[in-house]
Amino acid sequence: MTEHPTSHEGRQPLAARPQERTRPRQRDAAVAAAAAATAIPAPAMGSAPAAPDPQAATRREGDRLRFVGAATRRIARGIDLDEIVLGLCRASVPTFSDAILVYLRDPLPVGDERPVNPFVLRLRRSDRLRLTDEETESLSETERLRLPAVDPHADLMPAAELCEVQAGSALAEVLRGVRPVFGDSAAARVALPELMGADRTVPSGHRVILAPLRGRRRVIGAAVFLRGAERPAFEANDLLVAAQLATHTALGIDKAVLYGREAYIADELQRTMLPDSLPQPTGVKLASRYLPAAETARVGGDWYDAIPLPGSRVALVVGDVMGHSMTSAAIMGQLRTTAQTLAGLDLPPQEVLHHLDEQAQRLGSDRMATCLYAVYDPVAHRITVANAGHPPPVLLHLGGRAEVLRVPPGAPIGVGGVDFEAVELDAPAGATLLLYTDGLVESRLRDVWTGIEQLRERLATTARLTGPDHSPPLEALCDDVLDMLGPGDRDDDIALLAARFDGIAPSDVAYWFLEPDESAPGRARRLARRALGRWGLDDLSDSVELLISEVVTNAVRYAERPVTLRLLRTDTLRCEVGDDSPQLPRQRRAKDMDENGRGLFLVNRLARRWGATRLSTGKVVWFEMPVRG
């Protein structure tokens, strides 16, 4: 059980005097408690009943209405579960009660789902009036006399942490009845020990109210309001006040739980739509960022991707589907999956956008998106870019110069009936390509081209800080780019993909054409042995020659045109064998008497990684071997 001091900022206590509104903040709780103690006076025990005062009764009812209005507004301000429960506690203590206990069902049912058994209530929060010595010393003698006599060592909130509600029990009947009851009623006298523990005591008389919390469909908890012995007891109309507080709190909790579930679904949907991690292809380093438009709109249509391609190339993709809804995210997921499939076929960038445009039209007539698709070749140090209505990328050179690449703008995906154009540009080693969505450069405060120019200047400034001979670190560069966003610039979600081009030096590449005849495997072994000797990798010769012989033999069996053989030396040794046959090799278990079928088995056992990719002109079979230090 936790206890929290009570704050009363922004609310006047019942029957507060006008001159008390200007007192210092540290005395608010004490003044509120003193005022609440006398807000609704009750006759002392054993005294003769006073003559009814119509004006005083009217005043008390007015105070109750004002309190209920202020308290419900405070509860309604909460968005999540903790804020709503805290709002109830702070609104109730000490104006309505000296202490409060809030029990909620554990676990809380969401929407229409059936609650689990058993029916368990867990103490979610408890608050009580606590006045420090400094607060009481700052009060005048009159105000100190008006304070309720609360012993700081007295336990006004005895309660168990967990309570299992048994079917047919007194507590179950009170909760089912929904209406708040006094603690000395016949039902509450049995229900309260069940809720708070059989060995606990509660104040006697009309000093406890047990109020069930019922949401839209079921009881989700209970609230217990307590007053001390020196405080006037609860009146009949206070049951109506407790009912109002319980109703608004329960409905707010219902909405908060639903909102929490939707936020969880949104987060999971967005997480699964975006890459968990970026690949580490040869010759390029990658970094990325994603920012939702706001906490209340966590799902958007922006996405990014990096897809390894045959020949050590990599496809860089950034797209933006219109809208910030579940529908936008679902369409984004379909387009991203389509782009990955098309990239696996090694289609040119303009063809990928063309097929994405057709896919968007099949999804609906109003499904619009922008996309930029680029393919980087680390061997040729070139990049091929096609654009579909997306903001142009920015290239940051090693010396610090930042330029906006001139790529054809194209029409957005989903328009239909348009052609896309690709351009091939230089991608020098040490340069950094930045792909982004329009949320980074466009907002209500600036147009897109102003934002692009600010982004270019920001990149150039960051590069100058690291010097002309060093590229800025990618992760720090992404963070610095996002720092350019101002308070009014988060109108849209943001996807950011940065690629540092390291490339592969020509001296680390060996490339040959082999005629598809029976002499090709032997020639491939000799060429590979010379290249490995030139690179100082003679210790790999035996294994590499064996695997190259097996792969080239398989390629020659089906090829009609010359077979290509390429070796790439980076942190690994990569061998690629290409032919014009689209049939991909499959590993199978050879029988004891079979003469064939063991080549890929050897490749699988000796190589660190291997694979086969279908191209528009045939296929490529590749494997990688670790390079020892």
N, C-alpha and C positions, 0 to 999 in steps of 0.2 A: 504494500500500500504506500502510495506516494502522497506527499502533502506539498502544497504550493501556496505561496502568499497570494493574496487577492489584489488585483489592480482594478482601479475604477476610473481610468482616464476616459474622458469623453462622455461620462454619464453622471447626472445629478442624482443623489439619493432621494428617497421618499421624503417629502416635507422639508427639503433642504432650504435653509434661509438664503435670501438673495445675497447677503453680504458674505456668505461662506464660499461663494463661487470664486473668489479671488485669492483663496488661501494657497500656500505653497503646495506643490505636488506631493511632497512626502507626508502631508497630513491628510490627503484625500481619503485614504482607507479608514483612518480613525474617525474623521468627521462623518464619512458615510455610515460607518457602523453606529455612531452615536445617533445620527438622524434616523437610521433604520430601526433602532431600538424603540423610538418613540413615534414612528410614523403611523402605526396602527395600534393605538393604546387599547389595553384590555384591563378590566377590573381586577384588582388583587384578590387572591383567594381569601374567602371568609368575609369580605367587605360587602356592605349593602349595595345592591345594584344601582348604578347611577341612572338618572333620568335620560332617556334617549335624546341625543342631540342631532337633529336632522342635518344641520350644516356640517357637523363633524363626519357623519356617515357619508354625505355627498363628497366631502373632501377625500375621505379614505378611498372611495370608489374611483374618484378621479386619479388619485395616486396609483391605484392598482392598474388602471388602464394605461397611464403613462409608462409605468414600469413594464407592463407586458409589451407595449409597442417598442420601447427601447431594447428590451431583452430579445425579442424576436428578430429585430433588425440586426442585432449583434450576432445572433446565431446564424442568420441567413448570409452574413458576410463570409462565413467560412466556405472554403472550396473542398478541402480534403477532410478526412475523418477526424484527425486530431484538432484541426481548427474549429470544427463544429462543436466537439465535446468541450474544448477549452472555452468557447464562447458561452456555452450553457453554464459552466462553472463560474466564470467571471461575472456573468450577468446575475447569478443567483446569490453569490456570497459577497458581501454580507447583507445586501439589500433585502433579499427574500428569506435567506436562511443563514445560519452560522456555519454550516458545513453541508457538503453534498457528496454523495457517492454515485458514480455512473457505472453501471454494469452493461456490457454488451455481449451478445451471443458469440460464441467462439466455436467454429469459424462463422463469420457473418455470411448469410446466404446472399447471392448476387442475382438480381432480377427474378426470373421465374424458376430458377433451379431449386430443387427440393433440398431443404436443410438436412444436414447429417444428424444422426442420432449417436450418442445421447444429446439431450438439450442441455448445454453447458453455458453458464454465464461467467464471464471473467471481468474482474474489476478493472476498468479501463483507466479511470482517473478519479482522484478525490481531491477536494479543496476545502479549506477551512479558514476562518478568520484568525489571523495572527497579528498581534501588534507588538512591535519591539519597544524596549524601554525608551529609546530616543523619540519614537513617535508619540508615546503617551506623555512624556515630559514636555513636549512642545505644545501640548494642548492646555487650554485654560482650565481652571478648577471646575467651572460649570460644564465644559465639554467632557471633562474626565468623569464627572458624576453621571453623565448621560450615557456613558459607554456600557454595553452589556458586560456583566461580570463573567468573563471567560477565563478559566484557569488554564494557563499555558501548558500545564502538565496533565490536565484532564483529557481523556480520550473521547472526543465527541463523535469519532468515526470508527468505531470498532467494526471490522469487516474481514471476512475471509477472502482470499485471492480468487478462489474458484468455487462455483456452486453448481451442482448438477440438479436440474429441475426434474423431479420425478412425476410421471404421469398421474393425475388425480390428486396430487398434493395440494395443500393450501396455497403455496406459492404459485403453482400452475393455475389454480382457479383465479387468483388475483390477476395474474398476467393475462389470462384469457378474458377477464372482464374489462380490461383496457382502462377503466376509470381509476383515477387516483383515489387512495383511501388513507384515512388517518391511521397513525401507528397504534392507537388504542382500540381500533375496531376489532371485532371478533376474528375476521379473516387475517388482518395484518399481524395480530398478536402471535399467530402460528407461522405466518409466511416470513416475517422478518428474521426469526432465528434460523429458518431454513436458508435464507439468503446470506445473512451476515455471520452465521455460525451459532451453534446452540449455546456455546459458553460465553457469548457476548451479550452485553446489556445495552439498552437504548433508552433515551429519555422517556419519561412517562407522560401521560396526557396527550393533548393535541400538539405535540412537539415534533412529530415525525409524520411525513407524508411519503407514501410509497406510490410512485407513479410509473406504470408500465410504459415502455417505449414501443409503439406499434408503427411499423412502416406502412407501405401501401398494401401489403398482403399478409403480413405476419408480425408477431411480436419479436423484436430484435434486441430487447434489453429492458432495463429498469433504472430509474433514478430515485434516490432516497434523499429527501430534504430534511435537515435536522436543525432544531433551535435549542439553545441552552436554557438552563433553569431560570435565569434572570431576564430572559427575553419574553415578550408577550407571546402567548400560544397562537398557533394557526387558527384562523376562523374558517367558516364554511366556504366563503368566497375564495379563500386561498386555494381550495381544491380546483377551482376553475383556472386560477393562475398556473398551478402546477400542470394541469391538463394542457394548457396552451404551450407552456414550455416544452413538455414532453412531446406533443404532436409536432411542433416545428423542428425539434431536435431529431426525432425519428425520421421524418421526411427528408431532412437534410442529410442524415446518415445514409439513407437509401440512395439518394442521388450521388453522394460522395463515393459510395461503394461502386455504383455503376460507372461513374467517371473514372475511378481508379482502374476498373477492369478494361474500359475502353482505352485508357492511356497505356496499360500494359500490352493490350493487343496491338496498339499502334506502334509501340516501341519494338515489339517482336517482329511485326510485319516489316518495319523499316530496316531492322537489323538483318533479316533474312533476304531482303531485296538487294542490299549492298554487300560488297565482298567482305568476308571476315578478315582477310589479309590479302595483301598484294603479292603477286609472284615476284621472283627475283631473276628475271631473264638476263642472259648474257649481254653485256655492253650497255646496260641502262639501269639507273637507280630510280625508284618510284616512291612517292609520298602522296597522301591524300587527306582530305578533310571533308566532313559533312556537318552542316549546321541546320537544324529545323528553323522554320520561320518564327516560331514562338513555342513556349511550353504548352499552350493550348492547341497548337496545330503541329503535332510532332511528325505527321505523315505528309510527305510531299511527293512530287513526281520527278525530282532530280535524281540522277544516278551517274555513276562513273564505273569504269571497268578497265582492266589491263589483261590482255589475252595473249599468251605466248603463241607464236606462229612458227611454221617450219622455217628452217634456215636461220635460226636464232633471231628472227624478227619478232616484233611485239606490236599488237594493235592497241591503241589508246582511244577510249570512247568516253564521251561526256554527253549526256542528254537531259532534256527537261520536258516533262509532260505538263500540260496546262492543268492548274488546280492544285488544291492542298487537301485532298480527301482520300478516303480508302479506295475510291474508284481510280483516282490518279495513280496511287501507289500500285494498284493491281495492273493497270495498263503499263506502267513503267516496268513491272516485273516481267510482263509478257514480251515487251520490246527488248528488254535486256537479254532475256533467254534467246529470242530470235537472233539478236546480234551475235551472241556467243556461238550459236549454231552456224550462222553464215560465216563467221570468222574461221570456224573449224574447216570449212570448205575452201578456205584461202581465196575468197572472191576479192576482186578489186574494191577499194573503198566506195566508189560510186555505185557499184552493183549492190553492195551491202545496204546503202541508203535506199536504193530503188526497191529492194525487197522489204525493207522496214516500212517504206511508204505503203506498199501493198498490204502488209500485215495490219497497219493502222487503219486502213480503209475497211478491212474485214472486221475489225473490232467495233466499228461504228462510224457514222458519217461525221460526227463532231469530235473525233479523237485526234487531237493535234499535239505535235511535239516537235521540238528542235533537237538536232543531234549533230555532233562533230565526230568524224571517224578518221583516225590517222594511223598509218603503218610506218614504223621506224625500222630501217635496215641498218644494223650496226656495222656490217661489212662494207656496204656502199656509202655509209655516212649520209644517207638520204632519208627523207620523210615524205610520204604521199598522203595528202589531206583532201577529204571531201566534206562539204558542209551542207547542212539542211536547215537554213534559217537561224543558225546559232551564232553567238558572238565570236569573233575571230580569236585565235590563240595568240599569246604573246611569247616571243622568243627572247630570252636573256642570254646574251653572248658572254664569253669568258672575260672580256675586257670591261664589262659593265654597261655595254650598250643594250638597250631594250627596244625591240621593234614589234609592232603589231603586224602579224603576217597577213599578206594580201591573198586571201582565198576567196573564191566565188561564194557569195552569200547563200545562194540556193533558196528554194522554197521549203517551208516546214514540212515535216513528215505528216501525212494524212491529207494533204491537198489533192494529190493525185494528178496524173497526166503531165508531170514535169520531169525533165532530165536533170541529173546531177553531174557535176563536173569535178574532176580531181586534178590537183596540181602537185608536182614533185619539186621539193625544195631541198636546199642543203641543210644538213644537221651536223654542224661541226662539233668535234669533241670538246667537252667542257661546257657546252651550251645547255640551257634549261628551258624546256617547253612547259608553259602553264596553260592548262585547259580548265575552264570554269563555266558555271551557269550564270544567267543574267542577274541572279540575286546578289552577286558580288559587286556588280558595277552599276546597277539601276535601282532607283528607289523613288519615293515621292519627292525627294529633295534634289535629285540630279537625273539627267537623261543618261542613256546607255553610253554614248560616245564620250561624254564628260567623265563618266566612271572609268571607261577603258583608258583614257589618257591619264587619270589619276593612278590607275593600277600600273601603267607603264612607268610613270615617274617614281612610284614607290619601289618597283623592282630595281630600277637603275640606282636609286639612292641606297638600297640595301646592298647591291653588288659593289658599289664604291667603298662601302665600309669594310668589306673583306679584302679589298685590294685587287689589282688588275690580273694577278696570276693565280687567284684562288676563287673557285665558285662558292657562293654561300651555301651552308648546309641546308639540305632540303627541308627537314622538319622545322628548323628555325625560320626558313623562308616562308613556309606555309603559315606559320603563326604570325609572322610579320605582315603578311598580306591580309589576314583576317583582322589585324589590329587597325586597319584603315577604315573599318566600318564604324560609323557613328551611331548615336542612340536612335536616330530615325531611319537607319538604313536597313533594318531587318524586316522588310516587307515580304520577303520571299525566302524559301529555303536555298541553301548554297551547297553546291558540290564543287570540289576543287581537286584537280589531279596534276601533280608536278612530275616531270620526267627529266632526269639529268642524263645527257648523252655522253657516255664514255667511249662508245664505239669499240671496234676491234681493229687493231693495226694491220695493214697489209702483210707485214712480215709474219703475222700469226695465222695467216690463212693460206691453205694449199688447195688448189682446185684443178681437176682433170676431167677430160671426156674419155670414155672407154667404149670401144666398139663392142656390140653385143655378140661376142663369139666366145669360144672355149678358152681363148688366151687371156680374157679379161681378168679373171681372178688372180692369175700369176702376176700380171702387170700391176694390178692394184696392190698386191703385197709388196712388190719392189718399190713402187712410188711411196707407199706409206712408210717403208723402212727408211728411205732417204730423208723424208720430212721429219720423222722422229729423231733421226740422228742429228739433223741440223738444229733441232730444238733442244737437244740434250735429254731426250726421253727414251733412250735406248732400252731402259728397263721395262718399257711397255711394249716393245716390239713384238714379242712372241704372242701375247694376248691379243693385241690389236690386229696383227696380221691374220690370226686365226679367225677372228670375228669378221673382219673385212672380207676375207675369202668366202665365208659362208653367206654373207649378205649379198655380195656381188654375184655369186653363183646363182642365188635365188632370183636376182633381178635380171640376169642374162637369160634365164629360162623363159621369161615372158616378154621381154622387151623387144621392140622392133627398131627403135632408134638408139643413138648412143646413150650410154649410162653415165651419169655424173657421179663423181666422188669428190667430197670436200672434207677437209680436216680443219678444225678451228681449235686454237690453243688459247685458253684463258685460264681461269682457276681450275678448269677441267679440260679434258681432251674430248672433243665432240667429233664424231664421224657421221657423215650424211651420204647416203646412196640414193639417187633418184633415177626413176625410169618412167616410161610412158604407159605402163599398165595400171589401170585404176584399182585392180584387185589387191586388197590389203592382206598381208601375210598373217596367218593365225598360228599360234603355238599349239601343238598337239602332241600327244604321247605316242611315240613310235613303238611299233612292236619289235620283238627281238630279231626277226628276220628282215625287217624293212631296211632298205638302203638309204632312204630319204627321211626327212622329218625331224632331224636332230639339230639343224642349224640354229633355229630360234631358241631351242633348249639351251644350247651353249651360250648364246647371247644373253639369255635371261640369267644364267648362272654366273657369268664372268663380268658383265657390264654393271655399272652402278645403276644406270637407268637406260631404258630403251623405249621406242615407240614407233608408230607408223602413222602418217598423215596423208590423206587423199588430197591431191591438188587438181586444179582444172586441167592440167596437162598430164596427169598421172599420179605418182605417189612418191613419198620420201620415207625411207626407213633410216632411223638414226639410233645411235647409242652413245653413251658417255662413259669415260673412264677417269678415275681420280688421278690427279697429277700429284705425285709425291714431292714433298719439299726437298 
